[in-house]
Amino acid sequence: MSTDISLKMLARSLGGTVLVKLRNGRAIRGQLKGYDQHMNLVLEGAEEIRGENNSVKLGLIVVRGDNIVMISPSQIKQEEEVSGA
């Protein structure tokens, strides 16, 4: 996937909830507030997902792009994209 496509996907996900998987195996969910060309992310209301019903609240965080393996936008944002909103 090219960087241009990745940045466009992030632009469409601004304000929505994203799931971020990190190189160390951790998963973090939060509202995407901002990003840059290095894919550093600013997440608000972030929480580390440790299991099905187990999470740790982190609050407002910056995730360095070098540590990111995958970013998944929320289902709601994906449905808006399909419907053309």
Secondary structure, 3 states (H helix, E strand, C coil): CCHHHHHHHHHHHCCCEEEEEECCCCEEEEEEEEECCCCCEEEEEEEEEEECCEEEEEEEEEECHHHEEEEEECHHHHHHHHHCC
